[in-house]
Amino acid sequence: MPCTIMKIMLFDSGWEVKLDFENQTKGFVVLYVVGGITMAMSLLGAYGAHREKRIPLIVFLVACFIVCFCLLRVAVPTAMYRPEVEQIMEEKFREVLPLNEASPDVRQLTERIQLSLKCCGLFSYTDWGNNVPDSCLCQAEEDQMEGTCLNIPYQLLFLSEFRVTGSQKLIYKQACFPILKDYVAEALDILLGIAFGFAALALLGAVISAVLLAQLRSSTVAVPVVFSVSSHPSKFNFSSHPPKYSELYNEPEKREPDYCSG
């Protein structure tokens, strides 16, 4: 774990790190597959909403619920255990101490981080024991002016090139672990924000598709059918159109002449 975090930090800081081409290819394939599925589902939902098709909307609704559930399934536990990440990191980094007795890969990565972040040691320059490397040295005069450097005895240095200040040397007094911890915390916050943001968008898409399905269902009204009997006893007529309007009126009654009057 410490080596993995160090590699991530070197990559973010602009250092060239030799990565496995096969792992890079797998990562790109996963990104392309996830992006393609997301695009296909978005187009399916847009098609169903535009054409008012129930099946595409139902598929889009189910997919949105699945995506929302998966994102929350990962993001919620990560957010709950986030305060413990710093403690776990510190325990893992202390396992590689002292640095002067660590593996060559760990020492090389640590020295690159020290050059990039202008720090010395994981928790202190004493992590190197009596062999503080030249990557801990203050490399610029302005760093010395800003008060980021620390004087240590010459006997603690194991240098190929060194900056002399009397009988003492100038190294970076800032340890690397606090900087790494801040970077990891910031990366976790960004990832959690992305996860919760996409989960909210997926939930919103599911709600919108559910509303559209409800509207399509309520707009389906039965067409009135008029049944009429023709004058022929064996013929029946069905019509989907309402009968024409006809005015009803009563004829005036005819009165017979009264012959008895007069």
TORPA-943530 format. One record per atom (N, C-alpha, C): residue number from 1; x, y, z; residue in one letter; atom name. Coordinates in steps of 0.2 Angstrom, whole numbers, plus 5000, padded with zeros to 4 digits. Layout:
BEGIN
   n   px   py   pz res atom
 NUM    X    Y    Z   A   CA
...
//
This chain:
BEGIN
   n   px   py   pz res atom
   1 5004 4994 5000   M    N
   1 5000 5000 5000   M   CA
   1 5004 5006 5000   M    C
   2 5010 5007 5004   P    N
   2 5014 5013 5004   P   CA
   2 5017 5014 4997   P    C
   3 5019 5009 4994   C    N
   3 5022 5010 4987   C   CA
   3 5017 5012 4982   C    C
   4 5010 5010 4983   T    N
   4 5005 5012 4978   T   CA
   4 5003 5019 4979   T    C
   5 5003 5021 4985   I    N
   5 5001 5028 4986   I   CA
   5 5007 5033 4984   I    C
   6 5013 5030 4985   M    N
   6 5019 5034 4983   M   CA
   6 5019 5035 4975   M    C
   7 5017 5029 4972   K    N
   7 5017 5030 4964   K   CA
   7 5012 5034 4962   K    C
   8 5006 5034 4965   I    N
   8 5000 5039 4963   I   CA
   8 5003 5046 4964   I    C
   9 5006 5048 4970   M    N
   9 5009 5054 4971   M   CA
   9 5014 5057 4966   M    C
  10 5018 5052 4964   L    N
  10 5023 5054 4959   L   CA
  10 5020 5055 4952   L    C
  11 5015 5052 4951   F    N
  11 5011 5053 4944   F   CA
  11 5008 5059 4944   F    C
  12 5004 5061 4950   D    N
  12 5001 5067 4951   D   CA
  12 5006 5073 4951   D    C
  13 5012 5072 4953   S    N
  13 5017 5078 4953   S   CA
  13 5020 5079 4947   S    C
  14 5019 5075 4942   G    N
  14 5022 5076 4935   G   CA
  14 5028 5072 4934   G    C
  15 5030 5067 4939   W    N
  15 5036 5063 4938   W   CA
  15 5034 5058 4933   W    C
  16 5039 5055 4929   E    N
  16 5038 5050 4925   E   CA
  16 5039 5043 4929   E    C
  17 5033 5039 4929   V    N
  17 5034 5033 4932   V   CA
  17 5032 5028 4927   V    C
  18 5036 5023 4928   K    N
  18 5036 5017 4923   K   CA
  18 5030 5013 4925   K    C
  19 5025 5013 4921   L    N
  19 5019 5009 4922   L   CA
  19 5018 5003 4918   L    C
  20 5015 4998 4920   D    N
  20 5014 4992 4916   D   CA
  20 5009 4993 4910   D    C
  21 5011 4992 4904   F    N
  21 5007 4993 4898   F   CA
  21 5000 4989 4899   F    C
  22 5001 4983 4901   E    N
  22 4995 4979 4901   E   CA
  22 4990 4982 4906   E    C
  23 4992 4985 4912   N    N
  23 4987 4988 4917   N   CA
  23 4984 4994 4914   N    C
  24 4988 4998 4910   Q    N
  24 4985 5004 4907   Q   CA
  24 4980 5002 4902   Q    C
  25 4981 4997 4898   T    N
  25 4976 4994 4893   T   CA
  25 4970 4992 4896   T    C
  26 4970 4988 4901   K    N
  26 4964 4986 4905   K   CA
  26 4960 4992 4908   K    C
  27 4964 4997 4910   G    N
  27 4961 5003 4913   G   CA
  27 4957 5007 4907   G    C
  28 4960 5008 4901   F    N
  28 4957 5011 4896   F   CA
  28 4951 5007 4893   F    C
  29 4951 5000 4893   V    N
  29 4946 4996 4891   V   CA
  29 4940 4997 4896   V    C
  30 4941 4997 4902   V    N
  30 4936 4998 4907   V   CA
  30 4932 5005 4906   V    C
  31 4936 5010 4905   L    N
  31 4934 5017 4904   L   CA
  31 4929 5017 4898   L    C
  32 4932 5014 4892   Y    N
  32 4928 5014 4886   Y   CA
  32 4921 5010 4887   Y    C
  33 4922 5004 4890   V    N
  33 4915 5000 4891   V   CA
  33 4910 5004 4896   V    C
  34 4913 5007 4901   V    N
  34 4908 5011 4906   V   CA
  34 4905 5017 4902   V    C
  35 4910 5020 4898   G    N
  35 4907 5026 4895   G   CA
  35 4902 5024 4889   G    C
  36 4904 5019 4886   G    N
  36 4899 5017 4880   G   CA
  36 4892 5015 4883   G    C
  37 4892 5011 4889   I    N
  37 4886 5009 4892   I   CA
  37 4882 5015 4894   I    C
  38 4885 5020 4897   T    N
  38 4882 5026 4899   T   CA
  38 4879 5030 4894   T    C
  39 4883 5030 4888   M    N
  39 4880 5034 4882   M   CA
  39 4874 5030 4879   M    C
  40 4875 5024 4879   A    N
  40 4869 5020 4876   A   CA
  40 4863 5020 4880   A    C
  41 4863 5020 4887   M    N
  41 4858 5021 4891   M   CA
  41 4855 5028 4891   M    C
  42 4859 5033 4890   S    N
  42 4856 5040 4889   S   CA
  42 4853 5041 4883   S    C
  43 4855 5038 4877   L    N
  43 4852 5038 4871   L   CA
  43 4845 5034 4871   L    C
  44 4845 5029 4875   L    N
  44 4839 5025 4875   L   CA
  44 4834 5029 4879   L    C
  45 4836 5032 4884   G    N
  45 4831 5036 4888   G   CA
  45 4828 5042 4884   G    C
  46 4833 5045 4881   A    N
  46 4831 5051 4876   A   CA
  46 4826 5049 4871   A    C
  47 4827 5043 4868   Y    N
  47 4823 5040 4863   Y   CA
  47 4816 5039 4865   Y    C
  48 4816 5035 4871   G    N
  48 4809 5034 4874   G   CA
  48 4805 5040 4876   G    C
  49 4809 5045 4879   A    N
  49 4805 5051 4880   A   CA
  49 4803 5055 4874   A    C
  50 4807 5055 4869   H    N
  50 4805 5059 4863   H   CA
  50 4799 5055 4859   H    C
  51 4800 5048 4858   R    N
  51 4795 5045 4855   R   CA
  51 4789 5042 4859   R    C
  52 4789 5043 4866   E    N
  52 4784 5041 4870   E   CA
  52 4783 5034 4870   E    C
  53 4789 5030 4870   K    N
  53 4789 5023 4870   K   CA
  53 4790 5020 4877   K    C
  54 4786 5016 4879   R    N
  54 4786 5013 4886   R   CA
  54 4792 5009 4888   R    C
  55 4793 5004 4883   I    N
  55 4799 4999 4884   I   CA
  55 4805 5002 4885   I    C
  56 4808 5007 4881   P    N
  56 4814 5011 4882   P   CA
  56 4814 5014 4889   P    C
  57 4809 5017 4891   L    N
  57 4808 5021 4897   L   CA
  57 4809 5016 4903   L    C
  58 4806 5010 4902   I    N
  58 4806 5006 4908   I   CA
  58 4813 5003 4909   I    C
  59 4816 5001 4903   V    N
  59 4823 4999 4903   V   CA
  59 4828 5005 4906   V    C
  60 4827 5011 4904   F    N
  60 4831 5016 4907   F   CA
  60 4830 5017 4914   F    C
  61 4823 5016 4916   L    N
  61 4822 5017 4924   L   CA
  61 4825 5012 4928   L    C
  62 4825 5006 4925   V    N
  62 4828 5000 4929   V   CA
  62 4836 5001 4929   V    C
  63 4839 5003 4924   A    N
  63 4846 5005 4923   A   CA
  63 4848 5010 4928   A    C
  64 4844 5015 4929   C    N
  64 4846 5021 4933   C   CA
  64 4845 5019 4940   C    C
  65 4841 5015 4942   F    N
  65 4840 5012 4949   F   CA
  65 4846 5008 4951   F    C
  66 4848 5004 4946   I    N
  66 4854 4999 4947   I   CA
  66 4861 5003 4948   I    C
  67 4862 5008 4944   V    N
  67 4868 5013 4944   V   CA
  67 4868 5016 4951   V    C
  68 4862 5019 4953   C    N
  68 4861 5023 4959   C   CA
  68 4863 5018 4965   C    C
  69 4860 5012 4965   F    N
  69 4861 5008 4970   F   CA
  69 4869 5006 4971   F    C
  70 4872 5004 4965   C    N
  70 4879 5002 4965   C   CA
  70 4884 5008 4968   C    C
  71 4882 5014 4965   L    N
  71 4886 5020 4967   L   CA
  71 4886 5021 4975   L    C
  72 4880 5021 4977   L    N
  72 4878 5022 4984   L   CA
  72 4881 5016 4989   L    C
  73 4881 5010 4986   R    N
  73 4884 5004 4989   R   CA
  73 4891 5005 4990   R    C
  74 4895 5009 4986   V    N
  74 4902 5010 4987   V   CA
  74 4903 5016 4991   V    C
  75 4900 5022 4989   A    N
  75 4901 5028 4992   A   CA
  75 4900 5029 4999   A    C
  76 4894 5026 5001   V    N
  76 4892 5027 5008   V   CA
  76 4897 5024 5013   V    C
  77 4899 5017 5012   P    N
  77 4904 5014 5017   P   CA
  77 4910 5018 5016   P    C
  78 4912 5020 5010   T    N
  78 4919 5024 5010   T   CA
  78 4918 5031 5014   T    C
  79 4913 5034 5014   A    N
  79 4912 5040 5018   A   CA
  79 4912 5039 5025   A    C
  80 4909 5033 5027   M    N
  80 4909 5031 5034   M   CA
  80 4916 5030 5037   M    C
  81 4920 5026 5033   Y    N
  81 4926 5024 5035   Y   CA
  81 4932 5029 5033   Y    C
  82 4930 5035 5031   R    N
  82 4935 5040 5029   R   CA
  82 4939 5042 5034   R    C
  83 4936 5044 5040   P    N
  83 4941 5046 5046   P   CA
  83 4946 5041 5048   P    C
  84 4945 5034 5046   E    N
  84 4950 5029 5048   E   CA
  84 4956 5029 5043   E    C
  85 4955 5032 5037   V    N
  85 4960 5031 5032   V   CA
  85 4967 5034 5034   V    C
  86 4967 5039 5037   E    N
  86 4973 5042 5039   E   CA
  86 4977 5038 5044   E    C
  87 4973 5035 5049   Q    N
  87 4976 5030 5054   Q   CA
  87 4979 5024 5050   Q    C
  88 4975 5021 5046   I    N
  88 4978 5015 5042   I   CA
  88 4984 5017 5038   I    C
  89 4984 5023 5035   M    N
  89 4990 5025 5031   M   CA
  89 4996 5026 5035   M    C
  90 4995 5029 5041   E    N
  90 5001 5030 5045   E   CA
  90 5003 5023 5048   E    C
  91 4999 5018 5049   E    N
  91 5001 5011 5051   E   CA
  91 5005 5008 5045   E    C
  92 5003 5009 5039   K    N
  92 5006 5005 5034   K   CA
  92 5013 5009 5032   K    C
  93 5013 5015 5033   F    N
  93 5019 5019 5031   F   CA
  93 5025 5017 5037   F    C
  94 5023 5016 5043   R    N
  94 5027 5015 5048   R   CA
  94 5030 5008 5047   R    C
  95 5027 5004 5043   E    N
  95 5029 4997 5043   E   CA
  95 5036 4997 5038   E    C
  96 5037 5002 5034   V    N
  96 5043 5002 5030   V   CA
  96 5049 5006 5033   V    C
  97 5048 5008 5039   L    N
  97 5053 5011 5043   L   CA
  97 5058 5006 5046   L    C
  98 5065 5008 5047   P    N
  98 5068 5014 5044   P   CA
  98 5069 5014 5037   P    C
  99 5069 5020 5034   L    N
  99 5070 5020 5027   L   CA
  99 5077 5018 5024   L    C
 100 5082 5018 5028   N    N
 100 5088 5016 5026   N   CA
 100 5089 5009 5026   N    C
 101 5084 5005 5029   E    N
 101 5084 4998 5028   E   CA
 101 5078 4995 5024   E    C
 102 5075 5000 5021   A    N
 102 5069 4998 5017   A   CA
 102 5071 4995 5010   A    C
 103 5067 4992 5006   S    N
 103 5069 4989 4999   S   CA
 103 5071 4995 4995   S    C
 104 5075 4993 4989   P    N
 104 5077 4998 4985   P   CA
 104 5071 5002 4981   P    C
 105 5065 4999 4980   D    N
 105 5060 5002 4977   D   CA
 105 5057 5007 4982   D    C
 106 5056 5006 4988   V    N
 106 5053 5011 4993   V   CA
 106 5058 5017 4993   V    C
 107 5064 5015 4994   R    N
 107 5069 5021 4994   R   CA
 107 5069 5025 4988   R    C
 108 5069 5022 4982   Q    N
 108 5069 5026 4976   Q   CA
 108 5062 5030 4976   Q    C
 109 5057 5027 4977   L    N
 109 5050 5031 4977   L   CA
 109 5050 5037 4982   L    C
 110 5053 5035 4988   T    N
 110 5053 5041 4993   T   CA
 110 5057 5046 4991   T    C
 111 5063 5045 4988   E    N
 111 5068 5050 4986   E   CA
 111 5064 5055 4981   E    C
 112 5061 5051 4976   R    N
 112 5057 5055 4971   R   CA
 112 5052 5060 4974   R    C
 113 5048 5057 4979   I    N
 113 5043 5061 4982   I   CA
 113 5047 5067 4986   I    C
 114 5052 5066 4989   Q    N
 114 5056 5071 4993   Q   CA
 114 5058 5077 4988   Q    C
 115 5060 5075 4982   L    N
 115 5062 5080 4977   L   CA
 115 5056 5084 4974   L    C
 116 5050 5080 4974   S    N
 116 5044 5083 4971   S   CA
 116 5041 5088 4976   S    C
 117 5040 5085 4982   L    N
 117 5036 5089 4987   L   CA
 117 5040 5093 4992   L    C
 118 5047 5093 4991   K    N
 118 5052 5097 4995   K   CA
 118 5051 5095 5002   K    C
 119 5051 5089 5004   C    N
 119 5051 5086 5011   C   CA
 119 5056 5081 5012   C    C
 120 5057 5079 5018   C    N
 120 5062 5074 5020   C   CA
 120 5060 5069 5025   C    C
 121 5060 5063 5023   G    N
 121 5058 5057 5027   G   CA
 121 5050 5057 5027   G    C
 122 5047 5051 5029   L    N
 122 5040 5051 5029   L   CA
 122 5037 5054 5035   L    C
 123 5040 5054 5041   F    N
 123 5038 5057 5047   F   CA
 123 5043 5062 5050   F    C
 124 5049 5061 5048   S    N
 124 5055 5065 5050   S   CA
 124 5061 5063 5046   S    C
 125 5066 5068 5046   Y    N
 125 5072 5066 5043   Y   CA
 125 5076 5060 5046   Y    C
 126 5074 5059 5053   T    N
 126 5077 5054 5056   T   CA
 126 5075 5047 5054   T    C
 127 5070 5047 5049   D    N
 127 5068 5040 5046   D   CA
 127 5073 5037 5042   D    C
 128 5078 5041 5040   W    N
 128 5084 5039 5036   W   CA
 128 5090 5037 5041   W    C
 129 5089 5037 5047   G    N
 129 5094 5035 5051   G   CA
 129 5100 5040 5050   G    C
 130 5106 5037 5050   N    N
 130 5112 5041 5048   N   CA
 130 5114 5042 5041   N    C
 131 5109 5040 5037   N    N
 131 5111 5040 5029   N   CA
 131 5105 5044 5026   N    C
 132 5105 5051 5028   V    N
 132 5100 5055 5025   V   CA
 132 5102 5057 5017   V    C
 133 5098 5055 5012   P    N
 133 5100 5056 5005   P   CA
 133 5101 5063 5003   P    C
 134 5104 5064 4997   D    N
 134 5104 5071 4995   D   CA
 134 5098 5074 4992   D    C
 135 5093 5070 4992   S    N
 135 5086 5072 4989   S   CA
 135 5083 5076 4995   S    C
 136 5085 5076 5001   C    N
 136 5082 5080 5007   C   CA
 136 5085 5087 5007   C    C
 137 5090 5088 5003   L    N
 137 5094 5095 5003   L   CA
 137 5089 5100 5000   L    C
 138 5090 5106 5003   C    N
 138 5086 5112 5000   C   CA
 138 5090 5113 4994   C    C
 139 5086 5113 4988   Q    N
 139 5089 5114 4982   Q   CA
 139 5089 5121 4979   Q    C
 140 5086 5126 4982   A    N
 140 5086 5133 4980   A   CA
 140 5087 5138 4986   A    C
 141 5090 5143 4984   E    N
 141 5091 5148 4989   E   CA
 141 5085 5151 4992   E    C
 142 5079 5152 4988   E    N
 142 5073 5154 4990   E   CA
 142 5070 5150 4995   E    C
 143 5071 5143 4995   D    N
 143 5068 5139 5000   D   CA
 143 5072 5140 5007   D    C
 144 5078 5142 5006   Q    N
 144 5081 5144 5013   Q   CA
 144 5079 5150 5016   Q    C
 145 5077 5155 5011   M    N
 145 5075 5161 5013   M   CA
 145 5068 5161 5016   M    C
 146 5064 5156 5014   E    N
 146 5057 5155 5016   E   CA
 146 5056 5151 5023   E    C
 147 5062 5149 5026   G    N
 147 5062 5145 5032   G   CA
 147 5059 5138 5032   G    C
 148 5060 5135 5026   T    N
 148 5058 5128 5025   T   CA
 148 5063 5123 5026   T    C
 149 5069 5126 5028   C    N
 149 5075 5121 5028   C   CA
 149 5077 5121 5036   C    C
 150 5081 5116 5037   L    N
 150 5083 5114 5044   L   CA
 150 5090 5112 5044   L    C
 151 5094 5114 5049   N    N
 151 5101 5113 5049   N   CA
 151 5102 5106 5053   N    C
 152 5106 5102 5050   I    N
 152 5107 5095 5053   I   CA
 152 5115 5094 5053   I    C
 153 5118 5090 5058   P    N
 153 5125 5089 5058   P   CA
 153 5127 5086 5051   P    C
 154 5133 5087 5049   Y    N
 154 5136 5084 5043   Y   CA
 154 5137 5077 5044   Y    C
 155 5138 5074 5050   Q    N
 155 5139 5067 5051   Q   CA
 155 5132 5063 5048   Q    C
 156 5127 5066 5048   L    N
 156 5120 5062 5047   L   CA
 156 5119 5061 5039   L    C
 157 5123 5065 5035   L    N
 157 5122 5065 5028   L   CA
 157 5126 5060 5024   L    C
 158 5123 5057 5019   F    N
 158 5126 5052 5015   F   CA
 158 5125 5055 5008   F    C
 159 5130 5059 5005   L    N
 159 5128 5064 4999   L   CA
 159 5133 5062 4994   L    C
 160 5130 5063 4988   S    N
 160 5135 5064 4982   S   CA
 160 5136 5071 4980   S    C
 161 5131 5076 4982   E    N
 161 5133 5083 4981   E   CA
 161 5129 5086 4987   E    C
 162 5132 5091 4990   F    N
 162 5129 5094 4996   F   CA
 162 5130 5101 4997   F    C
 163 5126 5105 5000   R    N
 163 5127 5112 5001   R   CA
 163 5130 5113 5008   R    C
 164 5135 5116 5009   V    N
 164 5139 5117 5015   V   CA
 164 5137 5123 5018   V    C
 165 5135 5123 5025   T    N
 165 5135 5129 5029   T   CA
 165 5139 5128 5035   T    C
 166 5145 5130 5035   G    N
 166 5149 5128 5041   G   CA
 166 5150 5121 5042   G    C
 167 5148 5119 5048   S    N
 167 5149 5111 5049   S   CA
 167 5142 5108 5049   S    C
 168 5137 5112 5046   Q    N
 168 5130 5109 5046   Q   CA
 168 5127 5109 5039   Q    C
 169 5122 5106 5038   K    N
 169 5119 5105 5031   K   CA
 169 5112 5107 5032   K    C
 170 5109 5110 5026   L    N
 170 5102 5112 5026   L   CA
 170 5098 5107 5022   L    C
 171 5093 5104 5026   I    N
 171 5088 5099 5023   I   CA
 171 5081 5102 5024   I    C
 172 5076 5099 5020   Y    N
 172 5069 5101 5021   Y   CA
 172 5067 5099 5028   Y    C
 173 5064 5103 5032   K    N
 173 5061 5101 5038   K   CA
 173 5054 5098 5038   K    C
 174 5051 5099 5033   Q    N
 174 5044 5096 5032   Q   CA
 174 5044 5089 5030   Q    C
 175 5040 5085 5034   A    N
 175 5040 5078 5033   A   CA
 175 5035 5077 5027   A    C
 176 5036 5071 5024   C    N
 176 5032 5069 5018   C   CA
 176 5025 5067 5019   C    C
 177 5024 5063 5025   F    N
 177 5018 5060 5026   F   CA
 177 5012 5065 5027   F    C
 178 5013 5070 5031   P    N
 178 5007 5075 5031   P   CA
 178 5005 5078 5024   P    C
 179 5010 5078 5019   I    N
 179 5008 5081 5013   I   CA
 179 5004 5075 5009   I    C
 180 5007 5069 5009   L    N
 180 5004 5063 5006   L   CA
 180 4997 5062 5009   L    C
 181 4996 5063 5016   K    N
 181 4989 5062 5019   K   CA
 181 4984 5067 5016   K    C
 182 4986 5074 5015   D    N
 182 4982 5079 5013   D   CA
 182 4980 5077 5005   D    C
 183 4985 5075 5001   Y    N
 183 4983 5073 4995   Y   CA
 183 4978 5067 4994   Y    C
 184 4979 5062 4998   V    N
 184 4974 5057 4998   V   CA
 184 4968 5059 5001   V    C
 185 4967 5063 5006   A    N
 185 4961 5065 5008   A   CA
 185 4957 5069 5003   A    C
 186 4961 5073 4999   E    N
 186 4958 5077 4994   E   CA
 186 4955 5073 4988   E    C
 187 4959 5068 4987   A    N
 187 4957 5063 4981   A   CA
 187 4951 5059 4984   A    C
 188 4951 5057 4990   L    N
 188 4945 5054 4992   L   CA
 188 4938 5058 4992   L    C
 189 4939 5065 4994   D    N
 189 4934 5069 4994   D   CA
 189 4931 5070 4987   D    C
 190 4936 5071 4982   I    N
 190 4934 5072 4975   I   CA
 190 4930 5065 4972   I    C
 191 4933 5060 4974   L    N
 191 4929 5053 4972   L   CA
 191 4923 5053 4975   L    C
 192 4922 5054 4981   L    N
 192 4915 5054 4985   L   CA
 192 4911 5059 4982   L    C
 193 4913 5065 4980   G    N
 193 4909 5070 4977   G   CA
 193 4906 5067 4970   G    C
 194 4911 5064 4966   I    N
 194 4909 5062 4960   I   CA
 194 4904 5056 4960   I    C
 195 4905 5052 4965   A    N
 195 4900 5046 4966   A   CA
 195 4894 5048 4968   A    C
 196 4893 5052 4973   F    N
 196 4887 5055 4975   F   CA
 196 4883 5059 4970   F    C
 197 4887 5063 4966   G    N
 197 4884 5067 4961   G   CA
 197 4881 5063 4956   G    C
 198 4885 5057 4953   F    N
 198 4882 5053 4948   F   CA
 198 4876 5049 4951   F    C
 199 4876 5047 4957   A    N
 199 4870 5044 4960   A   CA
 199 4864 5048 4960   A    C
 200 4865 5055 4962   A    N
 200 4860 5059 4962   A   CA
 200 4857 5060 4955   A    C
 201 4861 5060 4950   L    N
 201 4859 5061 4943   L   CA
 201 4855 5055 4941   L    C
 202 4858 5049 4943   A    N
 202 4854 5043 4941   A   CA
 202 4847 5042 4944   A    C
 203 4847 5045 4951   L    N
 203 4840 5045 4954   L   CA
 203 4836 5050 4951   L    C
 204 4838 5055 4949   L    N
 204 4834 5060 4945   L   CA
 204 4832 5058 4938   L    C
 205 4836 5054 4935   G    N
 205 4834 5051 4928   G   CA
 205 4828 5046 4930   G    C
 206 4829 5042 4935   A    N
 206 4824 5037 4937   A   CA
 206 4817 5040 4938   A    C
 207 4817 5046 4942   V    N
 207 4811 5049 4944   V   CA
 207 4808 5052 4938   V    C
 208 4812 5055 4933   I    N
 208 4809 5058 4927   I   CA
 208 4806 5053 4923   I    C
 209 4809 5047 4922   S    N
 209 4807 5042 4918   S   CA
 209 4800 5039 4921   S    C
 210 4800 5038 4927   A    N
 210 4794 5036 4931   A   CA
 210 4788 5041 4930   A    C
 211 4790 5047 4930   V    N
 211 4784 5052 4929   V   CA
 211 4782 5052 4922   V    C
 212 4786 5051 4917   L    N
 212 4784 5050 4910   L   CA
 212 4780 5044 4909   L    C
 213 4782 5039 4912   L    N
 213 4778 5033 4911   L   CA
 213 4771 5034 4914   L    C
 214 4771 5037 4920   A    N
 214 4764 5038 4923   A   CA
 214 4760 5043 4918   A    C
 215 4763 5048 4915   Q    N
 215 4759 5052 4911   Q   CA
 215 4757 5048 4904   Q    C
 216 4761 5044 4902   L    N
 216 4759 5040 4896   L   CA
 216 4753 5035 4898   L    C
 217 4753 5032 4904   R    N
 217 4748 5028 4906   R   CA
 217 4741 5032 4907   R    C
 218 4742 5038 4910   S    N
 218 4736 5041 4911   S   CA
 218 4733 5044 4904   S    C
 219 4737 5045 4899   S    N
 219 4735 5048 4893   S   CA
 219 4731 5043 4888   S    C
 220 4732 5037 4890   T    N
 220 4729 5032 4886   T   CA
 220 4721 5031 4888   T    C
 221 4717 5034 4884   V    N
 221 4710 5035 4885   V   CA
 221 4706 5030 4880   V    C
 222 4701 5026 4882   A    N
 222 4698 5022 4878   A   CA
 222 4693 5026 4873   A    C
 223 4694 5024 4866   V    N
 223 4690 5027 4861   V   CA
 223 4682 5025 4862   V    C
 224 4678 5029 4862   P    N
 224 4671 5027 4862   P   CA
 224 4668 5024 4856   P    C
 225 4665 5018 4857   V    N
 225 4662 5014 4851   V   CA
 225 4655 5015 4851   V    C
 226 4652 5016 4846   V    N
 226 4644 5017 4845   V   CA
 226 4642 5011 4842   V    C
 227 4637 5007 4845   F    N
 227 4634 5001 4842   F   CA
 227 4627 5003 4839   F    C
 228 4626 5002 4833   S    N
 228 4619 5003 4830   S   CA
 228 4616 4997 4826   S    C
 229 4610 4997 4826   V    N
 229 4606 4991 4823   V   CA
 229 4603 4994 4816   V    C
 230 4605 4991 4811   S    N
 230 4602 4993 4804   S   CA
 230 4595 4990 4804   S    C
 231 4592 4993 4798   S    N
 231 4585 4990 4797   S   CA
 231 4585 4983 4795   S    C
 232 4590 4981 4792   H    N
 232 4590 4974 4790   H   CA
 232 4592 4970 4797   H    C
 233 4588 4964 4798   P    N
 233 4589 4961 4805   P   CA
 233 4595 4957 4805   P    C
 234 4599 4956 4800   S    N
 234 4605 4952 4800   S   CA
 234 4611 4956 4800   S    C
 235 4611 4963 4800   K    N
 235 4616 4967 4800   K   CA
 235 4617 4971 4806   K    C
 236 4623 4972 4808   F    N
 236 4625 4976 4814   F   CA
 236 4630 4981 4812   F    C
 237 4630 4987 4814   N    N
 237 4635 4992 4812   N   CA
 237 4639 4994 4818   N    C
 238 4646 4994 4818   F    N
 238 4650 4997 4823   F   CA
 238 4653 5003 4821   F    C
 239 4653 5008 4824   S    N
 239 4656 5014 4822   S   CA
 239 4660 5017 4828   S    C
 240 4666 5020 4827   S    N
 240 4670 5023 4832   S   CA
 240 4669 5031 4832   S    C
 241 4664 5033 4828   H    N
 241 4662 5040 4828   H   CA
 241 4656 5041 4831   H    C
 242 4655 5046 4835   P    N
 242 4648 5047 4838   P   CA
 242 4643 5049 4833   P    C
 243 4637 5047 4834   P    N
 243 4631 5048 4829   P   CA
 243 4630 5056 4828   P    C
 244 4628 5057 4822   K    N
 244 4627 5064 4820   K   CA
 244 4621 5067 4825   K    C
 245 4621 5073 4826   Y    N
 245 4616 5077 4830   Y   CA
 245 4610 5077 4825   Y    C
 246 4604 5075 4829   S    N
 246 4598 5076 4825   S   CA
 246 4593 5080 4830   S    C
 247 4589 5084 4827   E    N
 247 4584 5088 4831   E   CA
 247 4578 5084 4832   E    C
 248 4575 5084 4838   L    N
 248 4569 5081 4839   L   CA
 248 4564 5086 4841   L    C
 249 4558 5085 4838   Y    N
 249 4552 5090 4838   Y   CA
 249 4546 5086 4838   Y    C
 250 4541 5089 4841   N    N
 250 4534 5086 4841   N   CA
 250 4530 5089 4835   N    C
 251 4526 5085 4831   E    N
 251 4522 5088 4826   E   CA
 251 4516 5091 4829   E    C
 252 4513 5096 4826   P    N
 252 4507 5099 4829   P   CA
 252 4501 5094 4828   P    C
 253 4497 5093 4833   E    N
 253 4491 5089 4833   E   CA
 253 4486 5092 4828   E    C
 254 4483 5087 4824   K    N
 254 4478 5089 4819   K   CA
 254 4471 5088 4822   K    C
 255 4467 5094 4822   R    N
 255 4461 5094 4825   R   CA
 255 4455 5093 4819   R    C
 256 4451 5088 4821   E    N
 256 4445 5087 4816   E   CA
 256 4440 5092 4817   E    C
 257 4437 5094 4811   P    N
 257 4432 5099 4811   P   CA
 257 4426 5097 4815   P    C
 258 4423 5102 4818   D    N
 258 4417 5101 4823   D   CA
 258 4411 5102 4818   D    C
 259 4407 5097 4816   Y    N
 259 4401 5098 4812   Y   CA
 259 4395 5100 4816   Y    C
 260 4395 5098 4822   C    N
 260 4389 5099 4826   C   CA
 260 4388 5107 4828   C    C
 261 4394 5110 4828   S    N
 261 4393 5117 4830   S   CA
 261 4390 5121 4825   S    C
 262 4386 5126 4827   G    N
 262 4383 5130 4822   G   CA
 262 4377 5127 4819   G    C
//
